[in-house]
């Protein structure tokens, strides 16, 4: 019987999101619902498995780890990209990497969460919820989104959806990214501005860039220092896009009005993270893509990928060279 590990399934929902009945006669299935401490922990835990099902980029697969997994023959990833998996190293090791397909509407979860965080910080929803449960009533005054300036950092697939929602709220939408043109911004319903203008003039700034070496730290201490005292920062993209300590300092010193954060430099966060002590921050645990619609698509493709691999006809292969090094 083949050994299959479903990893990164912190909520233990993967087996409810797809029909795994055709897989179970061929595979002994184990669910690992905790993050790995380090490469050594991952290598020891995953050593017995031929097949691994991952969830997005929660577990990194660098060459160092892949070379410690001699039994591994198939990794099923969810989402269109897995930037923390070394596809070339996997091919060198004869490990096939299969992904899942993008579906229409698959990018909706993150934009909707971004506005959930905006509304939460603007109307103090978590704070007021805690207060009313303690017998308090109306402990602060909120602000509206209508009429405010929304600054979007990154006007790609998700950023364009955010722009549309912002317009529906009656916001003035401006945008910046390294390669954004006036024409592409206008097509999305936004006005392109320079980076400094966006940070100094927007009332709400939301980050929607892909993390790369070029964009890492692109929202730094200088950019945060340009923000208005009554402005809010939202990040549902990737933690390392922004200087986390600079955000903490700005919130602590009340140099910005608040922040809504879904992503962090370390995930899960440490127990003593300084953000926990700040009442002008609303925090969620990387929930942007964690919606039933996406999970059913992710794991439906994963089951199909496993069955096709077992039948000798791998599908949705992300590293075709692995097929050449795969034993006959």
Secondary structure by P-SEA (a helix, b strand, c coil): cbbbbbcccccccccccccaaaaaaccbbbbbccccccaaaaaaaaccccbbbbccccccccaaaaaacccccbbbbcccccccccaaaaaaacbbbbbbbbccccaaaaaaaaaaaaaaaaaaaaaaaaaaaacccccbbbbbcccbbbbbccccaaaaaaaaaaaaaccccccccccccaaaaaaacbbbbcaaaaaacccbbbbbccccccccccccaaaaaaccccbbbbbcccccccaaaaaaaaaaaccccbbbbccccccccccccccccccccccccccccccaaaaaaaaaaaaaaaaaaaaccccccccccccccccc
